[in-house]
Amino acid sequence: MNKYITYFTAQCPNNANFDYYKIILKSKQTIQVEEINGFLKSFDELIFQESLADKLSELFPAEIKIIGYHQGIKIISTRNKIN
């Protein structure tokens, strides 16, 4: 199992605040870090954390976990659970 951890900032559609996320990808396959970084660097739209998790799960063969704090509430989004 491979684990890739990175941090990301995105603007919230509700209030235009910037939210900070810890993103964790777990995969049995090798994922090129350039692909992860390339996607995140090219990303320039306002987005909810849940939608970001959806987009990552469509692109990468991995379990996706995003941890973010929004107005004092911790949100954990998980996609593509690996058993």
N, CA, C and O atoms as a Maestro MAE file, in Angstrom:
{
 s_m_m2io_version
 :::
 2.0.0
}

f_m_ct {
 s_m_title
 :::
 protein
 m_atom[332] {
  # First column is atom index #
  i_m_mmod_type
  r_m_x_coord
  r_m_y_coord
  r_m_z_coord
  i_m_residue_number
  s_m_chain_name
  s_m_pdb_residue_name
  s_m_pdb_atom_name
  i_m_atomic_number
  :::
  1 25 0.846 -1.178 0.000 1 A "MET " " N  " 7
  2 3 0.000 0.000 0.000 1 A "MET " " CA " 6
  3 2 0.886 1.235 0.000 1 A "MET " " C  " 6
  4 15 1.866 1.313 0.742 1 A "MET " " O  " 8
  5 25 0.534 2.190 -0.834 2 A "ASN " " N  " 7
  6 3 1.252 3.465 -0.909 2 A "ASN " " CA " 6
  7 2 0.362 4.559 -0.330 2 A "ASN " " C  " 6
  8 15 -0.852 4.556 -0.532 2 A "ASN " " O  " 8
  9 25 0.970 5.480 0.381 3 A "LYS " " N  " 7
  10 3 0.220 6.592 0.961 3 A "LYS " " CA " 6
  11 2 0.873 7.893 0.522 3 A "LYS " " C  " 6
  12 15 2.082 8.075 0.666 3 A "LYS " " O  " 8
  13 25 0.055 8.798 -0.018 4 A "TYR " " N  " 7
  14 3 0.511 10.107 -0.491 4 A "TYR " " CA " 6
  15 2 -0.220 11.164 0.325 4 A "TYR " " C  " 6
  16 15 -1.449 11.162 0.382 4 A "TYR " " O  " 8
  17 25 0.524 12.064 0.953 5 A "ILE " " N  " 7
  18 3 -0.076 13.097 1.799 5 A "ILE " " CA " 6
  19 2 0.376 14.464 1.302 5 A "ILE " " C  " 6
  20 15 1.564 14.698 1.079 5 A "ILE " " O  " 8
  21 25 -0.582 15.354 1.133 6 A "THR " " N  " 7
  22 3 -0.261 16.713 0.708 6 A "THR " " CA " 6
  23 2 -1.246 17.675 1.362 6 A "THR " " C  " 6
  24 15 -2.224 17.256 1.981 6 A "THR " " O  " 8
  25 25 -0.978 18.954 1.218 7 A "TYR " " N  " 7
  26 3 -1.838 19.998 1.772 7 A "TYR " " CA " 6
  27 2 -2.279 20.910 0.637 7 A "TYR " " C  " 6
  28 15 -1.536 21.124 -0.322 7 A "TYR " " O  " 8
  29 25 -3.490 21.445 0.749 8 A "PHE " " N  " 7
  30 3 -4.069 22.200 -0.350 8 A "PHE " " CA " 6
  31 2 -4.956 23.309 0.203 8 A "PHE " " C  " 6
  32 15 -5.574 23.157 1.257 8 A "PHE " " O  " 8
  33 25 -5.011 24.410 -0.508 9 A "THR " " N  " 7
  34 3 -5.866 25.537 -0.156 9 A "THR " " CA " 6
  35 2 -6.842 25.766 -1.298 9 A "THR " " C  " 6
  36 15 -6.449 25.785 -2.464 9 A "THR " " O  " 8
  37 25 -8.124 25.940 -0.958 10 A "ALA " " N  " 7
  38 3 -9.134 26.233 -1.973 10 A "ALA " " CA " 6
  39 2 -10.126 27.244 -1.401 10 A "ALA " " C  " 6
  40 15 -10.316 27.338 -0.188 10 A "ALA " " O  " 8
  41 25 -10.742 27.986 -2.295 11 A "GLN " " N  " 7
  42 3 -11.681 29.015 -1.879 11 A "GLN " " CA " 6
  43 2 -13.092 28.439 -1.774 11 A "GLN " " C  " 6
  44 15 -13.560 27.749 -2.680 11 A "GLN " " O  " 8
  45 25 -13.753 28.726 -0.675 12 A "CYS " " N  " 7
  46 3 -15.109 28.234 -0.421 12 A "CYS " " CA " 6
  47 2 -16.123 29.018 -1.258 12 A "CYS " " C  " 6
  48 15 -16.050 30.246 -1.310 12 A "CYS " " O  " 8
  49 25 -17.062 28.337 -1.912 13 A "PRO " " N  " 7
  50 3 -18.093 29.022 -2.696 13 A "PRO " " CA " 6
  51 2 -19.086 29.834 -1.845 13 A "PRO " " C  " 6
  52 15 -19.682 30.791 -2.337 13 A "PRO " " O  " 8
  53 25 -19.260 29.457 -0.586 14 A "ASN " " N  " 7
  54 3 -20.251 30.130 0.258 14 A "ASN " " CA " 6
  55 2 -19.832 31.516 0.717 14 A "ASN " " C  " 6
  56 15 -20.622 32.459 0.660 14 A "ASN " " O  " 8
  57 25 -18.582 31.641 1.174 15 A "ASN " " N  " 7
  58 3 -18.190 32.913 1.773 15 A "ASN " " CA " 6
  59 2 -16.862 33.456 1.246 15 A "ASN " " C  " 6
  60 15 -16.365 34.462 1.751 15 A "ASN " " O  " 8
  61 25 -16.292 32.814 0.255 16 A "ALA " " N  " 7
  62 3 -15.036 33.227 -0.376 16 A "ALA " " CA " 6
  63 2 -13.836 33.138 0.559 16 A "ALA " " C  " 6
  64 15 -12.759 33.626 0.215 16 A "ALA " " O  " 8
  65 25 -13.992 32.530 1.729 17 A "ASN " " N  " 7
  66 3 -12.839 32.284 2.595 17 A "ASN " " CA " 6
  67 2 -11.989 31.169 1.985 17 A "ASN " " C  " 6
  68 15 -12.473 30.350 1.204 17 A "ASN " " O  " 8
  69 25 -10.723 31.162 2.360 18 A "PHE " " N  " 7
  70 3 -9.855 30.080 1.918 18 A "PHE " " CA " 6
  71 2 -9.829 29.007 2.992 18 A "PHE " " C  " 6
  72 15 -9.616 29.294 4.170 18 A "PHE " " O  " 8
  73 25 -10.048 27.771 2.574 19 A "ASP " " N  " 7
  74 3 -10.012 26.628 3.474 19 A "ASP " " CA " 6
  75 2 -8.765 25.814 3.190 19 A "ASP " " C  " 6
  76 15 -8.311 25.716 2.050 19 A "ASP " " O  " 8
  77 25 -8.224 25.235 4.243 20 A "TYR " " N  " 7
  78 3 -6.988 24.465 4.143 20 A "TYR " " CA " 6
  79 2 -7.304 22.999 4.386 20 A "TYR " " C  " 6
  80 15 -8.019 22.645 5.323 20 A "TYR " " O  " 8
  81 25 -6.756 22.155 3.522 21 A "TYR " " N  " 7
  82 3 -7.056 20.738 3.565 21 A "TYR " " CA " 6
  83 2 -5.789 19.893 3.678 21 A "TYR " " C  " 6
  84 15 -4.737 20.230 3.136 21 A "TYR " " O  " 8
  85 25 -5.928 18.792 4.397 22 A "LYS " " N  " 7
  86 3 -4.932 17.734 4.364 22 A "LYS " " CA " 6
  87 2 -5.538 16.652 3.476 22 A "LYS " " C  " 6
  88 15 -6.640 16.173 3.742 22 A "LYS " " O  " 8
  89 25 -4.822 16.270 2.427 23 A "ILE " " N  " 7
  90 3 -5.320 15.283 1.464 23 A "ILE " " CA " 6
  91 2 -4.446 14.037 1.567 23 A "ILE " " C  " 6
  92 15 -3.220 14.115 1.501 23 A "ILE " " O  " 8
  93 25 -5.097 12.893 1.730 24 A "ILE " " N  " 7
  94 3 -4.387 11.617 1.832 24 A "ILE " " CA " 6
  95 2 -4.928 10.677 0.771 24 A "ILE " " C  " 6
  96 15 -6.134 10.441 0.697 24 A "ILE " " O  " 8
  97 25 -4.041 10.144 -0.047 25 A "LEU " " N  " 7
  98 3 -4.399 9.139 -1.040 25 A "LEU " " CA " 6
  99 2 -3.701 7.847 -0.654 25 A "LEU " " C  " 6
  100 15 -2.493 7.841 -0.421 25 A "LEU " " O  " 8
  101 25 -4.453 6.747 -0.585 26 A "LYS " " N  " 7
  102 3 -3.889 5.420 -0.340 26 A "LYS " " CA " 6
  103 2 -4.181 4.570 -1.561 26 A "LYS " " C  " 6
  104 15 -5.320 4.498 -2.023 26 A "LYS " " O  " 8
  105 25 -3.136 3.922 -2.086 27 A "SER " " N  " 7
  106 3 -3.331 3.140 -3.302 27 A "SER " " CA " 6
  107 2 -2.424 1.923 -3.322 27 A "SER " " C  " 6
  108 15 -1.299 1.957 -2.825 27 A "SER " " O  " 8
  109 25 -2.934 0.851 -3.906 28 A "LYS " " N  " 7
  110 3 -2.098 -0.325 -4.139 28 A "LYS " " CA " 6
  111 2 -1.207 -0.106 -5.353 28 A "LYS " " C  " 6
  112 15 -0.206 -0.798 -5.537 28 A "LYS " " O  " 8
  113 25 -1.585 0.870 -6.181 29 A "GLN " " N  " 7
  114 3 -0.813 1.201 -7.379 29 A "GLN " " CA " 6
  115 2 0.094 2.396 -7.099 29 A "GLN " " C  " 6
  116 15 -0.126 3.157 -6.156 29 A "GLN " " O  " 8
  117 25 1.109 2.543 -7.932 30 A "THR " " N  " 7
  118 3 1.948 3.727 -7.842 30 A "THR " " CA " 6
  119 2 1.247 4.890 -8.530 30 A "THR " " C  " 6
  120 15 0.767 4.765 -9.657 30 A "THR " " O  " 8
  121 25 1.197 6.014 -7.842 31 A "ILE " " N  " 7
  122 3 0.651 7.238 -8.421 31 A "ILE " " CA " 6
  123 2 1.809 8.222 -8.533 31 A "ILE " " C  " 6
  124 15 2.524 8.462 -7.561 31 A "ILE " " O  " 8
  125 25 1.986 8.782 -9.701 32 A "GLN " " N  " 7
  126 3 3.055 9.753 -9.895 32 A "GLN " " CA " 6
  127 2 2.706 11.037 -9.137 32 A "GLN " " C  " 6
  128 15 1.630 11.605 -9.322 32 A "GLN " " O  " 8
  129 25 3.629 11.484 -8.283 33 A "VAL " " N  " 7
  130 3 3.355 12.700 -7.511 33 A "VAL " " CA " 6
  131 2 3.172 13.900 -8.435 33 A "VAL " " C  " 6
  132 15 2.485 14.859 -8.082 33 A "VAL " " O  " 8
  133 25 3.777 13.851 -9.601 34 A "GLU " " N  " 7
  134 3 3.605 14.931 -10.573 34 A "GLU " " CA " 6
  135 2 2.147 15.038 -11.025 34 A "GLU " " C  " 6
  136 15 1.663 16.132 -11.318 34 A "GLU " " O  " 8
  137 25 1.445 13.893 -11.082 35 A "GLU " " N  " 7
  138 3 0.036 13.908 -11.456 35 A "GLU " " CA " 6
  139 2 -0.814 14.551 -10.357 35 A "GLU " " C  " 6
  140 15 -1.721 15.331 -10.646 35 A "GLU " " O  " 8
  141 25 -0.522 14.226 -9.115 36 A "ILE " " N  " 7
  142 3 -1.253 14.825 -7.996 36 A "ILE " " CA " 6
  143 2 -0.998 16.328 -7.969 36 A "ILE " " C  " 6
  144 15 -1.935 17.125 -7.919 36 A "ILE " " O  " 8
  145 25 0.277 16.708 -8.003 37 A "ASN " " N  " 7
  146 3 0.633 18.132 -7.971 37 A "ASN " " CA " 6
  147 2 0.085 18.881 -9.176 37 A "ASN " " C  " 6
  148 15 -0.381 20.013 -9.049 37 A "ASN " " O  " 8
  149 25 0.139 18.255 -10.341 38 A "GLY " " N  " 7
  150 3 -0.365 18.889 -11.555 38 A "GLY " " CA " 6
  151 2 -1.849 19.191 -11.453 38 A "GLY " " C  " 6
  152 15 -2.293 20.279 -11.821 38 A "GLY " " O  " 8
  153 25 -2.617 18.230 -10.952 39 A "PHE " " N  " 7
  154 3 -4.049 18.463 -10.782 39 A "PHE " " CA " 6
  155 2 -4.301 19.601 -9.800 39 A "PHE " " C  " 6
  156 15 -5.080 20.509 -10.088 39 A "PHE " " O  " 8
  157 25 -3.651 19.557 -8.655 40 A "LEU " " N  " 7
  158 3 -3.893 20.578 -7.630 40 A "LEU " " CA " 6
  159 2 -3.423 21.960 -8.076 40 A "LEU " " C  " 6
  160 15 -4.078 22.956 -7.768 40 A "LEU " " O  " 8
  161 25 -2.312 22.041 -8.789 41 A "LYS " " N  " 7
  162 3 -1.816 23.342 -9.253 41 A "LYS " " CA " 6
  163 2 -2.707 23.934 -10.340 41 A "LYS " " C  " 6
  164 15 -2.814 25.155 -10.455 41 A "LYS " " O  " 8
  165 25 -3.341 23.090 -11.130 42 A "SER " " N  " 7
  166 3 -4.192 23.580 -12.218 42 A "SER " " CA " 6
  167 2 -5.602 23.933 -11.740 42 A "SER " " C  " 6
  168 15 -6.394 24.507 -12.486 42 A "SER " " O  " 8
  169 25 -5.896 23.592 -10.516 43 A "PHE " " N  " 7
  170 3 -7.232 23.769 -9.985 43 A "PHE " " CA " 6
  171 2 -7.425 25.213 -9.558 43 A "PHE " " C  " 6
  172 15 -6.708 25.697 -8.682 43 A "PHE " " O  " 8
  173 25 -8.392 25.918 -10.169 44 A "ASP " " N  " 7
  174 3 -8.565 27.333 -9.862 44 A "ASP " " CA " 6
  175 2 -10.014 27.740 -9.608 44 A "ASP " " C  " 6
  176 15 -10.332 28.929 -9.619 44 A "ASP " " O  " 8
  177 25 -10.885 26.777 -9.382 45 A "GLU " " N  " 7
  178 3 -12.285 27.117 -9.180 45 A "GLU " " CA " 6
  179 2 -12.661 27.090 -7.699 45 A "GLU " " C  " 6
  180 15 -11.996 26.444 -6.889 45 A "GLU " " O  " 8
  181 25 -13.730 27.797 -7.362 46 A "LEU " " N  " 7
  182 3 -14.282 27.716 -6.017 46 A "LEU " " CA " 6
  183 2 -14.888 26.326 -5.877 46 A "LEU " " C  " 6
  184 15 -15.545 25.837 -6.796 46 A "LEU " " O  " 8
  185 25 -14.669 25.687 -4.726 47 A "ILE " " N  " 7
  186 3 -15.162 24.313 -4.603 47 A "ILE " " CA " 6
  187 2 -15.413 23.955 -3.147 47 A "ILE " " C  " 6
  188 15 -14.711 24.404 -2.241 47 A "ILE " " O  " 8
  189 25 -16.435 23.132 -2.951 48 A "PHE " " N  " 7
  190 3 -16.678 22.543 -1.643 48 A "PHE " " CA " 6
  191 2 -15.730 21.366 -1.455 48 A "PHE " " C  " 6
  192 15 -15.324 20.726 -2.425 48 A "PHE " " O  " 8
  193 25 -15.381 21.083 -0.213 49 A "GLN " " N  " 7
  194 3 -14.489 19.962 0.089 49 A "GLN " " CA " 6
  195 2 -15.042 18.656 -0.474 49 A "GLN " " C  " 6
  196 15 -14.286 17.853 -1.022 49 A "GLN " " O  " 8
  197 25 -16.322 18.438 -0.350 50 A "GLU " " N  " 7
  198 3 -16.932 17.203 -0.817 50 A "GLU " " CA " 6
  199 2 -16.786 17.041 -2.331 50 A "GLU " " C  " 6
  200 15 -16.577 15.933 -2.823 50 A "GLU " " O  " 8
  201 25 -16.897 18.137 -3.056 51 A "SER " " N  " 7
  202 3 -16.730 18.093 -4.514 51 A "SER " " CA " 6
  203 2 -15.279 17.846 -4.898 51 A "SER " " C  " 6
  204 15 -15.003 17.150 -5.875 51 A "SER " " O  " 8
  205 25 -14.355 18.410 -4.137 52 A "LEU " " N  " 7
  206 3 -12.933 18.154 -4.374 52 A "LEU " " CA " 6
  207 2 -12.637 16.670 -4.177 52 A "LEU " " C  " 6
  208 15 -11.899 16.077 -4.963 52 A "LEU " " O  " 8
  209 25 -13.202 16.072 -3.140 53 A "ALA " " N  " 7
  210 3 -13.017 14.635 -2.912 53 A "ALA " " CA " 6
  211 2 -13.572 13.821 -4.077 53 A "ALA " " C  " 6
  212 15 -12.967 12.833 -4.490 53 A "ALA " " O  " 8
  213 25 -14.723 14.235 -4.605 54 A "ASP " " N  " 7
  214 3 -15.308 13.539 -5.759 54 A "ASP " " CA " 6
  215 2 -14.377 13.599 -6.969 54 A "ASP " " C  " 6
  216 15 -14.145 12.588 -7.633 54 A "ASP " " O  " 8
  217 25 -13.848 14.785 -7.250 55 A "LYS " " N  " 7
  218 3 -12.966 14.951 -8.414 55 A "LYS " " CA " 6
  219 2 -11.694 14.118 -8.273 55 A "LYS " " C  " 6
  220 15 -11.261 13.477 -9.231 55 A "LYS " " O  " 8
  221 25 -11.099 14.124 -7.087 56 A "LEU " " N  " 7
  222 3 -9.888 13.319 -6.863 56 A "LEU " " CA " 6
  223 2 -10.182 11.830 -7.029 56 A "LEU " " C  " 6
  224 15 -9.365 11.090 -7.577 56 A "LEU " " O  " 8
  225 25 -11.354 11.391 -6.555 57 A "SER " " N  " 7
  226 3 -11.688 9.968 -6.653 57 A "SER " " CA " 6
  227 2 -11.924 9.530 -8.091 57 A "SER " " C  " 6
  228 15 -11.743 8.358 -8.423 57 A "SER " " O  " 8
  229 25 -12.329 10.467 -8.946 58 A "GLU " " N  " 7
  230 3 -12.502 10.156 -10.370 58 A "GLU " " CA " 6
  231 2 -11.161 10.026 -11.085 58 A "GLU " " C  " 6
  232 15 -11.044 9.286 -12.062 58 A "GLU " " O  " 8
  233 25 -10.157 10.741 -10.602 59 A "LEU " " N  " 7
  234 3 -8.860 10.782 -11.288 59 A "LEU " " CA " 6
  235 2 -7.872 9.717 -10.840 59 A "LEU " " C  " 6
  236 15 -7.057 9.254 -11.638 59 A "LEU " " O  " 8
  237 25 -7.934 9.326 -9.578 60 A "PHE " " N  " 7
  238 3 -6.882 8.471 -9.039 60 A "PHE " " CA " 6
  239 2 -7.440 7.154 -8.504 60 A "PHE " " C  " 6
  240 15 -8.490 7.139 -7.862 60 A "PHE " " O  " 8
  241 25 -6.737 6.044 -8.769 61 A "PRO " " N  " 7
  242 3 -7.161 4.735 -8.270 61 A "PRO " " CA " 6
  243 2 -6.735 4.581 -6.814 61 A "PRO " " C  " 6
  244 15 -5.820 3.820 -6.498 61 A "PRO " " O  " 8
  245 25 -7.413 5.316 -5.933 62 A "ALA " " N  " 7
  246 3 -6.971 5.372 -4.551 62 A "ALA " " CA " 6
  247 2 -8.135 5.644 -3.620 62 A "ALA " " C  " 6
  248 15 -9.188 6.133 -4.028 62 A "ALA " " O  " 8
  249 25 -7.914 5.313 -2.351 63 A "GLU " " N  " 7
  250 3 -8.810 5.788 -1.314 63 A "GLU " " CA " 6
  251 2 -8.421 7.239 -1.045 63 A "GLU " " C  " 6
  252 15 -7.250 7.550 -0.830 63 A "GLU " " O  " 8
  253 25 -9.405 8.107 -1.060 64 A "ILE " " N  " 7
  254 3 -9.170 9.536 -0.890 64 A "ILE " " CA " 6
  255 2 -9.722 9.957 0.467 64 A "ILE " " C  " 6
  256 15 -10.860 9.632 0.805 64 A "ILE " " O  " 8
  257 25 -8.927 10.673 1.235 65 A "LYS " " N  " 7
  258 3 -9.411 11.252 2.486 65 A "LYS " " CA " 6
  259 2 -8.971 12.710 2.510 65 A "LYS " " C  " 6
  260 15 -7.792 13.016 2.335 65 A "LYS " " O  " 8
  261 25 -9.922 13.598 2.726 66 A "ILE " " N  " 7
  262 3 -9.627 15.022 2.850 66 A "ILE " " CA " 6
  263 2 -10.126 15.480 4.212 66 A "ILE " " C  " 6
  264 15 -11.278 15.246 4.577 66 A "ILE " " O  " 8
  265 25 -9.250 16.130 4.953 67 A "ILE " " N  " 7
  266 3 -9.589 16.661 6.264 67 A "ILE " " CA " 6
  267 2 -9.507 18.177 6.183 67 A "ILE " " C  " 6
  268 15 -8.472 18.734 5.817 67 A "ILE " " O  " 8
  269 25 -10.600 18.837 6.524 68 A "GLY " " N  " 7
  270 3 -10.630 20.293 6.473 68 A "GLY " " CA " 6
  271 2 -11.408 20.862 7.638 68 A "GLY " " C  " 6
  272 15 -12.212 20.172 8.264 68 A "GLY " " O  " 8
  273 25 -11.162 22.121 7.918 69 A "TYR " " N  " 7
  274 3 -11.899 22.832 8.964 69 A "TYR " " CA " 6
  275 2 -12.643 23.993 8.316 69 A "TYR " " C  " 6
  276 15 -12.057 24.783 7.575 69 A "TYR " " O  " 8
  277 25 -13.929 24.086 8.600 70 A "HIS " " N  " 7
  278 3 -14.771 25.125 8.019 70 A "HIS " " CA " 6
  279 2 -15.582 25.759 9.140 70 A "HIS " " C  " 6
  280 15 -16.444 25.112 9.734 70 A "HIS " " O  " 8
  281 25 -15.310 26.997 9.420 71 A "GLN " " N  " 7
  282 3 -16.004 27.729 10.469 71 A "GLN " " CA " 6
  283 2 -15.990 26.961 11.786 71 A "GLN " " C  " 6
  284 15 -16.994 26.905 12.496 71 A "GLN " " O  " 8
  285 25 -14.834 26.369 12.104 72 A "GLY " " N  " 7
  286 3 -14.658 25.658 13.361 72 A "GLY " " CA " 6
  287 2 -15.148 24.222 13.375 72 A "GLY " " C  " 6
  288 15 -15.061 23.554 14.406 72 A "GLY " " O  " 8
  289 25 -15.661 23.733 12.255 73 A "ILE " " N  " 7
  290 3 -16.144 22.353 12.177 73 A "ILE " " CA " 6
  291 2 -15.179 21.528 11.337 73 A "ILE " " C  " 6
  292 15 -14.847 21.893 10.209 73 A "ILE " " O  " 8
  293 25 -14.735 20.414 11.905 74 A "LYS " " N  " 7
  294 3 -13.844 19.498 11.189 74 A "LYS " " CA " 6
  295 2 -14.690 18.608 10.293 74 A "LYS " " C  " 6
  296 15 -15.644 17.975 10.745 74 A "LYS " " O  " 8
  297 25 -14.327 18.569 9.016 75 A "ILE " " N  " 7
  298 3 -15.024 17.730 8.044 75 A "ILE " " CA " 6
  299 2 -14.015 16.728 7.476 75 A "ILE " " C  " 6
  300 15 -12.906 17.101 7.094 75 A "ILE " " O  " 8
  301 25 -14.407 15.468 7.427 76 A "ILE " " N  " 7
  302 3 -13.572 14.431 6.817 76 A "ILE " " CA " 6
  303 2 -14.374 13.817 5.680 76 A "ILE " " C  " 6
  304 15 -15.450 13.259 5.896 76 A "ILE " " O  " 8
  305 25 -13.847 13.923 4.480 77 A "SER " " N  " 7
  306 3 -14.485 13.340 3.303 77 A "SER " " CA " 6
  307 2 -13.658 12.142 2.850 77 A "SER " " C  " 6
  308 15 -12.448 12.258 2.657 77 A "SER " " O  " 8
  309 25 -14.308 10.991 2.681 78 A "THR " " N  " 7
  310 3 -13.621 9.770 2.255 78 A "THR " " CA " 6
  311 2 -14.323 9.222 1.020 78 A "THR " " C  " 6
  312 15 -15.551 9.156 0.964 78 A "THR " " O  " 8
  313 25 -13.533 8.834 0.041 79 A "ARG " " N  " 7
  314 3 -14.058 8.249 -1.192 79 A "ARG " " CA " 6
  315 2 -13.248 7.002 -1.544 79 A "ARG " " C  " 6
  316 15 -12.095 6.864 -1.137 79 A "ARG " " O  " 8
  317 25 -13.867 6.096 -2.305 80 A "ASN " " N  " 7
  318 3 -13.203 4.892 -2.838 80 A "ASN " " CA " 6
  319 2 -12.572 4.047 -1.740 80 A "ASN " " C  " 6
  320 15 -11.383 3.736 -1.815 80 A "ASN " " O  " 8
  321 25 -13.324 3.678 -0.747 81 A "LYS " " N  " 7
  322 3 -12.801 2.888 0.369 81 A "LYS " " CA " 6
  323 2 -12.155 1.593 -0.140 81 A "LYS " " C  " 6
  324 15 -12.766 0.843 -0.900 81 A "LYS " " O  " 8
  325 25 -10.925 1.346 0.286 82 A "ILE " " N  " 7
  326 3 -10.206 0.125 -0.089 82 A "ILE " " CA " 6
  327 2 -10.327 -0.874 1.054 82 A "ILE " " C  " 6
  328 15 -10.066 -0.535 2.208 82 A "ILE " " O  " 8
  329 25 -10.717 -2.090 0.741 83 A "ASN " " N  " 7
  330 3 -10.856 -3.125 1.781 83 A "ASN " " CA " 6
  331 2 -9.621 -3.973 1.860 83 A "ASN " " C  " 6
  332 15 -9.555 -4.893 2.675 83 A "ASN " " O  " 8
  :::
 }
 m_bond[331] {
  # First column is bond index #
  i_m_from
  i_m_to
  i_m_order
  :::
  1 1 2 1
  2 2 3 1
  3 3 4 2
  4 3 5 1
  5 5 6 1
  6 6 7 1
  7 7 8 2
  8 7 9 1
  9 9 10 1
  10 10 11 1
  11 11 12 2
  12 11 13 1
  13 13 14 1
  14 14 15 1
  15 15 16 2
  16 15 17 1
  17 17 18 1
  18 18 19 1
  19 19 20 2
  20 19 21 1
  21 21 22 1
  22 22 23 1
  23 23 24 2
  24 23 25 1
  25 25 26 1
  26 26 27 1
  27 27 28 2
  28 27 29 1
  29 29 30 1
  30 30 31 1
  31 31 32 2
  32 31 33 1
  33 33 34 1
  34 34 35 1
  35 35 36 2
  36 35 37 1
  37 37 38 1
  38 38 39 1
  39 39 40 2
  40 39 41 1
  41 41 42 1
  42 42 43 1
  43 43 44 2
  44 43 45 1
  45 45 46 1
  46 46 47 1
  47 47 48 2
  48 47 49 1
  49 49 50 1
  50 50 51 1
  51 51 52 2
  52 51 53 1
  53 53 54 1
  54 54 55 1
  55 55 56 2
  56 55 57 1
  57 57 58 1
  58 58 59 1
  59 59 60 2
  60 59 61 1
  61 61 62 1
  62 62 63 1
  63 63 64 2
  64 63 65 1
  65 65 66 1
  66 66 67 1
  67 67 68 2
  68 67 69 1
  69 69 70 1
  70 70 71 1
  71 71 72 2
  72 71 73 1
  73 73 74 1
  74 74 75 1
  75 75 76 2
  76 75 77 1
  77 77 78 1
  78 78 79 1
  79 79 80 2
  80 79 81 1
  81 81 82 1
  82 82 83 1
  83 83 84 2
  84 83 85 1
  85 85 86 1
  86 86 87 1
  87 87 88 2
  88 87 89 1
  89 89 90 1
  90 90 91 1
  91 91 92 2
  92 91 93 1
  93 93 94 1
  94 94 95 1
  95 95 96 2
  96 95 97 1
  97 97 98 1
  98 98 99 1
  99 99 100 2
  100 99 101 1
  101 101 102 1
  102 102 103 1
  103 103 104 2
  104 103 105 1
  105 105 106 1
  106 106 107 1
  107 107 108 2
  108 107 109 1
  109 109 110 1
  110 110 111 1
  111 111 112 2
  112 111 113 1
  113 113 114 1
  114 114 115 1
  115 115 116 2
  116 115 117 1
  117 117 118 1
  118 118 119 1
  119 119 120 2
  120 119 121 1
  121 121 122 1
  122 122 123 1
  123 123 124 2
  124 123 125 1
  125 125 126 1
  126 126 127 1
  127 127 128 2
  128 127 129 1
  129 129 130 1
  130 130 131 1
  131 131 132 2
  132 131 133 1
  133 133 134 1
  134 134 135 1
  135 135 136 2
  136 135 137 1
  137 137 138 1
  138 138 139 1
  139 139 140 2
  140 139 141 1
  141 141 142 1
  142 142 143 1
  143 143 144 2
  144 143 145 1
  145 145 146 1
  146 146 147 1
  147 147 148 2
  148 147 149 1
  149 149 150 1
  150 150 151 1
  151 151 152 2
  152 151 153 1
  153 153 154 1
  154 154 155 1
  155 155 156 2
  156 155 157 1
  157 157 158 1
  158 158 159 1
  159 159 160 2
  160 159 161 1
  161 161 162 1
  162 162 163 1
  163 163 164 2
  164 163 165 1
  165 165 166 1
  166 166 167 1
  167 167 168 2
  168 167 169 1
  169 169 170 1
  170 170 171 1
  171 171 172 2
  172 171 173 1
  173 173 174 1
  174 174 175 1
  175 175 176 2
  176 175 177 1
  177 177 178 1
  178 178 179 1
  179 179 180 2
  180 179 181 1
  181 181 182 1
  182 182 183 1
  183 183 184 2
  184 183 185 1
  185 185 186 1
  186 186 187 1
  187 187 188 2
  188 187 189 1
  189 189 190 1
  190 190 191 1
  191 191 192 2
  192 191 193 1
  193 193 194 1
  194 194 195 1
  195 195 196 2
  196 195 197 1
  197 197 198 1
  198 198 199 1
  199 199 200 2
  200 199 201 1
  201 201 202 1
  202 202 203 1
  203 203 204 2
  204 203 205 1
  205 205 206 1
  206 206 207 1
  207 207 208 2
  208 207 209 1
  209 209 210 1
  210 210 211 1
  211 211 212 2
  212 211 213 1
  213 213 214 1
  214 214 215 1
  215 215 216 2
  216 215 217 1
  217 217 218 1
  218 218 219 1
  219 219 220 2
  220 219 221 1
  221 221 222 1
  222 222 223 1
  223 223 224 2
  224 223 225 1
  225 225 226 1
  226 226 227 1
  227 227 228 2
  228 227 229 1
  229 229 230 1
  230 230 231 1
  231 231 232 2
  232 231 233 1
  233 233 234 1
  234 234 235 1
  235 235 236 2
  236 235 237 1
  237 237 238 1
  238 238 239 1
  239 239 240 2
  240 239 241 1
  241 241 242 1
  242 242 243 1
  243 243 244 2
  244 243 245 1
  245 245 246 1
  246 246 247 1
  247 247 248 2
  248 247 249 1
  249 249 250 1
  250 250 251 1
  251 251 252 2
  252 251 253 1
  253 253 254 1
  254 254 255 1
  255 255 256 2
  256 255 257 1
  257 257 258 1
  258 258 259 1
  259 259 260 2
  260 259 261 1
  261 261 262 1
  262 262 263 1
  263 263 264 2
  264 263 265 1
  265 265 266 1
  266 266 267 1
  267 267 268 2
  268 267 269 1
  269 269 270 1
  270 270 271 1
  271 271 272 2
  272 271 273 1
  273 273 274 1
  274 274 275 1
  275 275 276 2
  276 275 277 1
  277 277 278 1
  278 278 279 1
  279 279 280 2
  280 279 281 1
  281 281 282 1
  282 282 283 1
  283 283 284 2
  284 283 285 1
  285 285 286 1
  286 286 287 1
  287 287 288 2
  288 287 289 1
  289 289 290 1
  290 290 291 1
  291 291 292 2
  292 291 293 1
  293 293 294 1
  294 294 295 1
  295 295 296 2
  296 295 297 1
  297 297 298 1
  298 298 299 1
  299 299 300 2
  300 299 301 1
  301 301 302 1
  302 302 303 1
  303 303 304 2
  304 303 305 1
  305 305 306 1
  306 306 307 1
  307 307 308 2
  308 307 309 1
  309 309 310 1
  310 310 311 1
  311 311 312 2
  312 311 313 1
  313 313 314 1
  314 314 315 1
  315 315 316 2
  316 315 317 1
  317 317 318 1
  318 318 319 1
  319 319 320 2
  320 319 321 1
  321 321 322 1
  322 322 323 1
  323 323 324 2
  324 323 325 1
  325 325 326 1
  326 326 327 1
  327 327 328 2
  328 327 329 1
  329 329 330 1
  330 330 331 1
  331 331 332 2
  :::
 }
}
